[in-house]
């Protein structure tokens, strides 16, 4: 038998490359000498979930029912806990919590927790316009006593253009340079740490490009997922 004791349920497809990147990092972080040592992942890879940005900013179709259906399917299939490798989707976490009895691990909370360990008084949040508008990172950082440095409206427009290009498969040097400039703008305004608060960002932006610590939400969620699946961390209590 392998070392794992818990089954992961992944609400994926938001976007597809980001989900595959998350899964790859879970595999890479798992100590394994054979197949049986790896973690059991159940994936509901659904790129058809309605656009999270449109729902938040323009009153577009609610992705909550799709997320709830995915969570319910994964629980029935045997998942012991759930993760979503998409930051903006956590704005709709209430729909997931109401649909499944197993806990949903918050990419927001674990990423902020990692950022706080760096001892910074100001943390840059590079994320989608919907995620920034919803304030999920700003609220979590405020609770931790840390100032959030967020992109300007113009920078958010630039970010969304880059994010959409990444989703379309353009992940080369030019996109990486432009993403680096956006992260550097946050540093120039006082950020001592930058959170990559969109799971498309780590596909192009690497730590070597910045002079301050870069916290990849994908990496932190993958590390937490492995620890939980292997029984190295206790599962959080389900929010009532």
Helices and strands as residue ranges (DSSP letters): E 8-12, H 16-29, G 35-37, E 41-45, H 52-58, H 64-77, E 81-83, G 88-92, H 93-99, E 103-104, H 107-116, E 122-126, H 129-134, H 136-143, E 147-150, H 153-167, H 173-188, E 193-196, G 201-203, G 207-209, E 213-216, H 217-229
